[in-house]
Amino acid sequence: MVIRTLLVDSDPIYLLGLKKLLENESSLTVIGSVSCLDSLDTLVHIHVPDVIVINMRIIK
């Protein structure tokens, strides 16, 4: 079973690095990434991830 993962962080460089790191894991698939919480709801409904990784700094 592959875990469908969505990444959320305000720093695009951090997102890219985390995506590259997780791409090496055979049991994970990064289905998308977003740097703005406004877009998160739309992506969740489109991609239906199993896991959402959110950096807490983005939540205010």
Contacts in CASP RR format, 6 or more apart in sequence:
PFRMAT RR
TARGET T0000
AUTHOR 0000-0000-0000
METHOD contacts of the structure
MODEL  1
MVIRTLLVDSDPIYLLGLKKLLENESSLTVIGSVSCLDSLDTLVHIHVPD
VIVINMRIIK
1 27 0 8 1.000
2 27 0 8 1.000
2 28 0 8 1.000
2 29 0 8 1.000
3 27 0 8 1.000
3 28 0 8 1.000
3 29 0 8 1.000
3 50 0 8 1.000
3 51 0 8 1.000
4 29 0 8 1.000
4 31 0 8 1.000
4 47 0 8 1.000
4 48 0 8 1.000
4 49 0 8 1.000
4 50 0 8 1.000
4 51 0 8 1.000
5 22 0 8 1.000
5 28 0 8 1.000
5 29 0 8 1.000
5 30 0 8 1.000
5 31 0 8 1.000
5 32 0 8 1.000
5 49 0 8 1.000
5 50 0 8 1.000
5 51 0 8 1.000
5 52 0 8 1.000
5 53 0 8 1.000
6 30 0 8 1.000
6 31 0 8 1.000
6 32 0 8 1.000
6 33 0 8 1.000
6 34 0 8 1.000
6 40 0 8 1.000
6 43 0 8 1.000
6 44 0 8 1.000
6 47 0 8 1.000
6 49 0 8 1.000
6 51 0 8 1.000
6 52 0 8 1.000
6 53 0 8 1.000
7 15 0 8 1.000
7 18 0 8 1.000
7 19 0 8 1.000
7 22 0 8 1.000
7 30 0 8 1.000
7 32 0 8 1.000
7 33 0 8 1.000
7 34 0 8 1.000
7 52 0 8 1.000
7 53 0 8 1.000
8 33 0 8 1.000
8 34 0 8 1.000
8 35 0 8 1.000
8 37 0 8 1.000
8 40 0 8 1.000
8 52 0 8 1.000
8 53 0 8 1.000
8 54 0 8 1.000
8 55 0 8 1.000
8 58 0 8 1.000
9 15 0 8 1.000
9 18 0 8 1.000
9 33 0 8 1.000
9 35 0 8 1.000
9 54 0 8 1.000
9 55 0 8 1.000
9 57 0 8 1.000
9 58 0 8 1.000
10 35 0 8 1.000
10 36 0 8 1.000
10 55 0 8 1.000
10 57 0 8 1.000
10 58 0 8 1.000
11 35 0 8 1.000
11 55 0 8 1.000
12 35 0 8 1.000
14 55 0 8 1.000
15 33 0 8 1.000
15 35 0 8 1.000
18 33 0 8 1.000
18 53 0 8 1.000
19 30 0 8 1.000
19 32 0 8 1.000
19 33 0 8 1.000
22 28 0 8 1.000
22 30 0 8 1.000
23 30 0 8 1.000
31 47 0 8 1.000
31 49 0 8 1.000
32 43 0 8 1.000
32 47 0 8 1.000
34 40 0 8 1.000
34 43 0 8 1.000
37 58 0 8 1.000
37 59 0 8 1.000
40 52 0 8 1.000
44 52 0 8 1.000
END
